[in-house]
């Protein structure tokens, strides 16, 4: 046995890691011991492996997932850009959730005035994208960026969102266009108006769905969001969005 090798317990103390963590990192291929005793299976490490072990510990303390740590060790810190972007998106989502919670605490559970309207069929161009509950905003923005070329003066932009937000789903953004290849069906719709930031639309959607339940309606998706003005020239607190849910046809 080389005197330069450290048994796993001493190496763990040097790196401020547990023996269990070191074994797990070995199983994942992140940090393999310099030698494994063939009889006892005991692990030994070189002192110069401490830098890599400490790097793993540092990245884990920053909530970097283990697969991304592996890529960082192999190719450098450029691999952390995606981790940063996901953290920023998660932070934005949590800030929005905190704003919603503060509004609910101040005003109570949401209630909105709901009316039943007859919505005409609309010929549209639609762009769709895959989303998760955490990425719905980014997916919607990508749809807007692609569909905006079809936007005509005074034409509506309409967000399309499933009622059932599963782990993965598809969102869409439609623009009215006389030559559009799709038609959004008309018929009876429950409608509520949201005034304020897009990040708080879920409060009005909650009130709209609650109204459907209170009145015995079975809503049919998708949930439509009709954007009556634009964030490019309207402050967030004055944005107006009509939320619409198609109701079942009754004889």
N, C-alpha and C positions, 0 to 999 in steps of 0.2 A: 504494500500500500504506500503510495507516495505521500510524503508528509505535507505536500502542498494541497491535498484534497481535504475538504471539510465534510464531516458527516452532516446529514440532512438537518439535524437539530441545531447545530451551531450555525450552519448556513442560513437557516430560517431566522434565527435571532439577528444575524448580521443584516439581513434584508428586510427585517420587520414584517415577515410573512409567517404564516403558520405552516406546519408540516403538511397539513391537509391541503392547503393552497398549492404548495410546491408539487405535491403528487398530482393534483388536478391539472396544473399547468404542464406537467410532463405528459399526462394522458392526451392533452390537446395538442401537443407538439410545440408549445410556446417556449418551454424551457426544459430541456432534457438534462439529466445529470451527466457529469463527466464519466462516471463509472457506476455500475450496478454490480454489487457482489453476487456472483452466480449461485452461491449457496444460500445466503440469507436474504437476498433481494434488497439489501440495504443500499440506499442511494448516497452518492458522494458528489460534491461539487467543487469546482475550481474557484478560488477567491475572485478571479476576474469575471466570473459569471454574475457577481453581485450587481454590477451595473445594469445588466439586462433584467434581473429580478426586480431591482428597485424601479426600473422604468415601467415594468408591468404593474407593480403596485401603485405607482403614481397615476398611470392612465386609468386603472380601475377606480381610484379615488375620485377621478373626474367623470365617472360613469361612462367611460368608453367601453362598449361591448367587447367581449373577448375576440370575436372574429376580426373586428377592426384593429384591435391591438396587434394581432398576428400580422395584418397587412402593414401596419405602421412599422413593426420591427423589421419587416422584409424590405419595404420600399421607402421608408421615411415618413416625415410628418405630413406630406401632401395627402396621405390617406385619411387624415383627420378632418379634411374639409367637409366631407359628407356628414361626419359626426356632428361638427359644429352646426351645419345647416339644420339637421334634425333637432338639435337642442334648441336652436333659435325658434323653430316652428313650434316645438313643444312649449317653450316659454311664452310665445305669443298666444297659444291656445289656453294656457293657464291664466294669463292676464285677462283674456276675454271671459273665461269662466269666473274669475274673481269679480269682474265688473258686473256680470249677470247676477252673481250671488248678492252683491251689494245692492243691486236694484231690487231684487226680490225681498231682501231684508228691509229695505226702505218702503217699498210699495205693496208688499204681499205677493201672493201668487198671481200671475198675469191674467187679466180679463180684458177683452177687446170687444168693441161693437162689431157684430157680424151681421151681414146681410146676404140674402140669396139673390144672385143675379143670373141672367141668361147670357152666357159668354158665346160669342160667335166663333165659328171655326176659323182658324188662322193658318194661312199658307206660310211656311217658314223654311229657313235654312238652319240646321242644327249641327253643333259640334259637341261631341261627347268625350269624356275622359274617365278613367278609373280613379277611384278615391277610396279612402278609409275615413272613419270619423275624425282622425287627426289631420288628414290632408285635404279635407273637403274644400277649404278656402283656396289652396294652391291649385287644385284640380279645376275649380270653377274659373280661376284667373286664366289658366291655360286655354280653357274653352273660349273665354271672352277674347283673348288675343287672336285666336284663329277665326272667330266668326265676325269680328268687327269690320272686316273688309266688305261684308254683305250689308252693313248697316246703311240705310237710306235716311234722308231727312224725315224727321217725325215718325220713324218706324220704332216699334217697341223692341226692347231686348227682354227676354224672358228666361229666367232660370228654371231648370227642371230637376227636381230632387225626389228620390224615392221616399215613400213613407216609412219603409222598413230600412233603417240604417244598420245593415249587417256589418261583419268585419270588413268586407269589400263590396263595393257597389259602383254604379255608374251615374255620374251627374252629366247634365247637359245645359247648354245655353243656346237659345233659339233667337233668331231675328226675323221679323216679318219681312217677307219678300215675295213679290207677285209670281216669281218664277221658281220659288222654293220647291224642293222635291218632297217635302213632308207636310202633313196637315195635322195641326193640333185640334182635337175634336172640340166642338162646342157643346152646349147644353147647360143644365143647371149647376151652378157653382156656389159654394159658400165662400165669402170674401171678407177679409179683414185688412185694414190699412195699418202698416207699420211706419212710424215716423221716428227716425233716428239711425244710429250706426248699423251697418250690415251685421256686425258681430252680435247684435242683440235681437236679430230677427227670430231666433228660436223661441223667444218669449211670446211673440205674437203667434207663431206657429203652434205653440202649446195651447194658447187660448182658443185658436181656431179649431184645433182637433177636439179640445174639451167641449166646445159648443156642439160639434157634430155628435159627440157621445151623449150630451145632455138632451139633444133633440132627436135621438134615435136614428141618425143618419149613418150609413156605412160609406165612408169616403173612398174614392178611387184615385189612386196615384196617377202620375206623380204630383207632388206639391209644386204649384207654379208660383214664381216670384216675378211680378211685373215691375220693372224698374222705371219709375216715372220721371226721375231726374238722374243726373250722373255725378259721381264723386269728383270728377275733374273740375266742375264749376259750382259745386254745392258743398257746404260744410257738413260733416257727418251727422250733426244733430238735426239737420233739415232734410236729409235724404228721405224720400217717400217711396215705399214699396208696397204694392198690393199683393197679398197672399191669397191664393185661390186653390180650392180643393173641389174636384168634381164630385157631385153627389149622384147616388144611384138614381136612375130614371124610375119614376113611379107612374103606374097607370092612372 
